[in-house]
Amino acid sequence: MSVQDDLAAVRRRLQDLEHTVEELERRVGTERGAPPMSSAGRAQSMVTIPEGPYDAGKWTDVDDEGLGARDRHAP
């Protein structure tokens, strides 16, 4: 087999894998009552998260997870 034949075989198998995964996602989604998938492969109820910075006010008086409060020290 030539390199081109190998690449063609890999492409076919990758397409088969993608098709199988899409079918599995559809089956699992319908069995669990998940929202249906769009043609882009995303759940239709997804929420877009903005790229901009978060409001710093949301993080006032919040402990750093695993590190404790900022103004206190470990014993």
Buried (B, 14 or more C-beta within 10 A) or exposed (E): EEEEEEEEEEEEEEEEEEEEEEEEBEEEBEEEEEEEBEEEEEEEEEEEEEEEEEEEEEEEEEEEEEEEEEEEEEE
